[in-house]
Amino acid sequence: MNKTTDMTQGTPLPLLVKFAVPLMFGSLCQLLYTTADSAVVGRLVGVDAFAAVGAAGFFCQMAYQIVFGLVRGFGVLFAQLFGKKDFSGLRKAVAMGVILSAGVSAIVSIAGLLFAGPVLMFMDTPAGILPDTLVYVRWVFGGVAVTLANRFCSTLLLAQGNSSAPVAANAGSCVLNILLDLLFAGVFRWGVAGVAAATVAAQLGSLAYCLVKLRGLSHMRLSVRDFRPNPILLRELLRMGGTMAFRDGVIAVGGLFVQTAINGHGTLFVAGMAATEKYFGLLCLISDGFEGAFATYSAQNFGARRMDRLKAGLRCSVRISLAGAVCVAVLVAVFGRSLIGLLVAGETSHLQQLTQTGYEYLVTLALTIPLMSLTCLYRAGLQGMGSTFTPTLSGFVELGLRILSVTLLPGFFHRWAIYFASPLGWLGAAVLLGVSYHQVYQKRQSMLT
């Protein structure tokens, strides 16, 4: 099996499918892990603990969004350099990326540890679950460096057309995480802290595997000379990664407003919404795979000046993503209640309320996932062509529409306004990004011909 894949040659559809399938398998593993992880909390620790982890979700997601956005931006430059076959430049870019990542992870970790308490109280986190929520958040932010390093190595492999190794690392990490969950929470009775510690430890295992795979690539063996400051590469990495991190952080702020609105409906509503979030990966299974594939495909081909291939690649990705979203929506409508019921146990009356909330939200997201698919594909294509302004602006559009939904619309639509916060944001971003993508494509094509 090839350790890298040149996506500038060959028929687009087979290349995209070959790249996307391992990513989809990885997402499926992540879904299985998330379900098992949540079941451990909901059934072994309790509904309050399940709600505590759910209440921490959007705040923790903000940290993840920032570091993942940073590294995803780095990955665009890595893929462009790989597409050009500029391996010397690639090594230097990786070295500069390591330096920037170390600094960002330290800042995010310290900020999260310092401000976790005030932010959770500002979000109106229910008092009964606040202590456990705070414990979970501190563990997540304490492990940001490990999470960022793991994502950095995975992204570097993906940028070179290797989707199998990151997926294998993710699958192994999921299995390890489940085993550690059972050990820490089920045997040692460490509660929420045990679940969070298991997650950090599993990320460390995934990082080790990716490092081994990178050492096997002769053109990726860094030297001391590669770490000499390179202002040009540093600026480009900050332009690509910094803007994506900023955009994803802005989107995550919208999540904090949504979570605040959720918290105001009580512990059972929090738990029901949290249960649906655990299945979000199922809804995005196919679209996420093709987003990742198209991100690498577009960046490599733009680096190689093969603009003609971008149009065909986008067409294939959109069609398959939308068809997959329809299939998933049908399955969710039929099996949604059973999926929610897998995660928690408790009094019948509580379970009925929790399940109803989770099912309503799950179906809402399933029916609107095509909007998210278009948003992500257009965004990936723009970033692959080196465009950062509109992808960043789209984050503010999502933020504004999500805040609008949870602050102004509940008086008209009640809890449904919360359900529609994310879909409304996707709609606005998809329109903006779709128009911009076609404009940028025409300009880039004119410049290169």
N, C-alpha and C positions, 0 to 999 in steps of 0.2 A: 504493500500500500504506500503511495506517495506521501511524503511528509508535508509537501506543499502542493498547491494547485494554482496553475496559471490560468486565470479566468478571462484572459484577453484573447484566447484562442478556443475554437470549437463552438458548437451550437449552444445558444444561451440556455434553453430549457433544461437539457440534461445536466449542464453545469450547475444551474440553480437548484435543481432537485437533489442532485448528489450532495451539494453543500447543505441544503436545508434539512434533509431527512435526519442526519445526526443531531442537528439543533432541535428538531421536533422531538426526537427521542430523549434528548437532554431535558427538554421542557416537561415531557411526560414523567421522567424520573423525578424532576423537581416537584411536580404535582403530587406524585405518590408520597414523596417525602413530606411535603407540606400537610397532606391529609393525615399521615401517620403521626407527624409531630403535633398537629392540632388535636388529634384523638388522644394522644398521651396526656396533653394538658387538660382537655375537656373531660376525660373519663377517669384519669388517675389522680389529677390534682383538683379539678372542680370547675364549675361554670364561672365562678368569680375569677379564677386564675386565667381561664380561657378569655374572658372579657378583658382582663388586665393586659394580656399579650396583644389582643386586638386593639385596645386603646393606645398601645405603644406603636401600632403599625405605621400610621402616617408620619409620626415624628421620626421613627427609625428609617422610614422610607426616604425622608428628606436627606439623611446622611448618605444612604445608598445612592440616591439620585445624583447627588453632587459628585461623588467619587466615580460612579459609573459613567456619568456624562463626561467627566474629565478624561477618563481612559478611552471612552468611545471616540472622542475627538482625536486623541493620540492615534487611535487605530486607523483613522482615515489617512493621516499622513504616512503611517507605516505601510498601509496598503498601496498608496500612490507610489511610494519609493520602491516597493517590491514590484509593482507593475512596470516601473521604469528599469528594473534590474539594477538599481543603484544600491548595492549591498553595503558599501562603505557608508553612504549617507544614512542607510537604515540603521546600522549599528550606532552611529553617532546620535541619531534621533532617539533611539531606545535609551541610550545613556542619559541624555538630557531629560527624557521622560521619567526615568527612575528618580532623578534629583527632584524634579517638580512634584512627583507623586509623594515622596517622603515628606516634603514640606506641607503639602495640602492635607495629608492624612493626620499630621500632628496638629494642625490648626483645627480641623473638623472634630477630632477626638477631644481636644481640650475644651473647645466651645460647647460640645454636647454634654460633657461631664459637668461643666460649670452651670449651664443654663437648663438642664433637664427638669429640675424641680419647678422653677418659675414657669417654664413653658407648659408643663403638664397641668399646672394649676390654672394658667390662663385659658387652657383648652377646656376647662370645666370638667376635668376627669372625675368621675364619681369617687367620693371619699373612701368607699369600701374597697376599691381596687387600686387606689393611688399608690400605696407602698409597693405592691408587686409590680405595677407598671413602671415605677421609678427604678426598681432593681433591674428589670429587663432592659430598659433604655440605657442604663449605665454600662451593662455588659456589652451591648451592641456598639456603643460609641467607644468603649475601651478596646474593642477588637477591630476598629476601622482600618488600622494599618494592615492587618492580615487580610481583610476583605479586599482592600484596594490592591494589594500585591497580587492576590489570586486573580482578580479581574484583569489586572495589567498583563499578566502572563497569558491568560486565556485569550485576551484581545490580540496580543502579538501573534499567537498561533493562528487565530482566525484571519488576521490581515494577510497572512501568507497562504490562505486557502486551505488550512487544516482545521476542519470542524470536528473531526473525530476525536482528537486528543482532549480538547476542552470538554466535550460531552462525556468521554470516559471519566475524566476527572470529576465532573459534576455528579455522574451516576455513583461513583465510589464514595463521594462526599455525602450523598443522600443516604446511602446504606449505613455509613459510619455514624451519621447524625442520628438516625433512628435508633441504632444500637446504644449510642451514648444517652439518648433521651430516656430509654428504658432503664439504663443503668443509673443515671443521675437522679431522674425524677421518680422512677418506679422502685428502685432498690435502695438508693441512698436517701431518698425523700428530700431532695434539695429544692423541690418546688420549681417556681419560675426561674430562679437563678440557675438551676441545673439544666433547664431547657436552653437558656441563653448560652451557657458555657459549652454545651454540646454543639451548638451552631458554630461558635468560634473555633472550636477544636476541629470540626469537620472541614471548615474553610482552610485551615492550616494543612490538612491532609491533601486537599485538592491542589493547593499551591505547590507542595512538594512534588506531586506528580507532573504538573505543568513544567516545573523547572527541569526535571529530568528530560522531558521531551525537547525542551529548548536546547539543552546541552547537546543533543544529538544532531543539531543543525550546524554544519561547519561554518556557514556564512553568518551565524549569529553569535560567534564567540567574541565577546567584548574584550578590549584591552584597556589599559590605563589611559592611553591616548584618546580613546573614545569619550572619556569623561571630562576632557578639557572643555571649558565653557565655550559654547557656540551660540553667539547672540542671534544669528539668523534662525537657527533651528528652535531656539528657546522662544523666540517671538512667534514662530509659526505654530509651535505646540500650544502656546498660550492662546493664540488666536482661535485655533480649532478646539482644543480641550477646554479652555477657559470659558468660551462662549457657550459651549454645550453644558458645562457644569452649572453656569449661571442660569441658563434656560431651564434645566431640569430642577435646579433649586427653586426657581420661581414657580414651576408647576407643583412642586412639593409643598410650597407655602399654601397653595390652593387646597391641597390635601389637609393641611392643618385646620383650615376654616371648615372643611367638610367634617372632619373628625370632631371639631368643637360642636357643630350642629348635631352630630350623632350622639355625642355624650349627653347632650341635653335631654334626650329621650329615655335615659335610664340604662341600667346594666343589661337587661335582656335585649334591648334594641341594639346596644353596642355589640353584644355577643352574636346576634343574628347577622349584623352587617359584617362582623369579623369572619364569620363562617363563610360567607359568600366570597370575601376577599381571598380566602384560602384556595378557592377554585378558579380564581381569575386566570391562572396559567392554563387551565383546561379550555377556557374560552379563546385564548390567544394562541393555542398550540400551533396551528398551521401558519397563521399570520406572523407570529414571532419568528418561526423558522425561515420564512421567505424574506422577512425584514432583514435578518442577519445575513442571509445569502446575498440579497440585493445591495446591502451596504458595502460588502467586500467587493462584489462584482462591479458596482458603479465606480468605486474608488480606484480599483486596479485598471479598469478600462479608461477612465479619465486620465490616470497617470500615463497610460500608453497612447493617449490621444485617439482612442477608438470610440468616438461619440456615436457612431452608427449603431454600436452594439447596445447602448444604453436604452434606446427606445424599445427594442425587442425584449430586453431584460425586464423593463418595467411592465410591459404588457403581460408577459408570462406571470410575473409575480402578483399583479393585481387580480388577474383572472383566478388563479389558484387560491389566493388568500380569501377572496370573496366567496368562492364555492365552498371552501372549507368552513367559513364562518356560518354559512347557511346550515350545513350539516350539523355543526356543533350546537347551533341554536335549537334545532329540532330535538336533539338528544337531551339538552338541558330542560326543555319544556316538559319532557316525559319523565325524566329521572331526577329533576332538581330537588324535590322534597326529600327523597331518599338520600341524596348526597349530603344535604344539610344535616339530616338525622344521624349520619355516621360519626359526626364529630363530637357530640355532647351527650351526656346522660343527666337525668335529674327528675324533678317533679313533672308530671304530665302536663299540667297547666302551663308551666314555664316553657316546656319544650314546644308546645303548640304555638305560643307567641313567638318564640325564637325562630322556629321553623318557618312560620308565615313570613316574618320579616326577611329572613334569608332567601326564601324562594322568590319573593317579589323582586328583590334587588338583583338576584341571579338572572332571572328572566329578562329584566330591564337591560342589564349589561349584555346578555347574549344577543338580544335583538339589535343592539347598536354597535356591536363589535366591528362590523364593516367600516364604520366611520373611523374607528381607531386604526384599522388596517391601512386605510388610505392615508391617514395622517402619518403613520410610521414609514410607509414606503416612500411617499413624497419627501419626507424629511431625510430619510437615508440617501435618496438620490441627490438632493441638494447638497448635503454634506459631502457626498462622494465627489461632487464637482467643485468642492472647496468653498461653497456659499455658506456663510454663517449668519448673516443678518436676519433673513426671514425665519429660519429655524429658531433663532433666539426670540424674535418678535412673536412667534407662534406660542411660546411659553407664556407670554403676557396675555395673549388672547385666551388661552386655556384658564389662566388664573382668574381673569376678569369674569369670564362666563361661569366658572364654578362658584365664585363668591356671589355673583348675581343670583344664581340658582338657590343657594342655601340661605341667603339673607332676605331677598325680596319675594321669592316665589312660594315659600311655605304657607303664607296666608291664603293663597289660591289653591295650591296643590297638596298642602300638608306634607306627609312623609315622602310623597312621590317627588317633591322638589329635591330632596336629598338624593334619591335614587338617580335622578336625571342630571346631577351636577357634572359628573364626568362625561357622559354622552354629549351634553351641551358644549362642553369644552372641546371635545373631539370634533364636533361639527364645525365650529368656528375655525379651528386650526386646519382642518382638512381643506376647507375652501381657500384659505389664505395660502397654504403650502402648494395646493394643486395649481393655482394660478401662477405662483412664483416659479414653480418647477419648470413649467413650459416656457416661461419667459427666459429664465436662466439658461435652459437647454439651448434655445435658439441663439442666444448671445455667445455661449461657449462654442457652439458649432461654427458660428460665423468667424470667431477669432482663430479657430484651429484649421479653417479651410482656406 
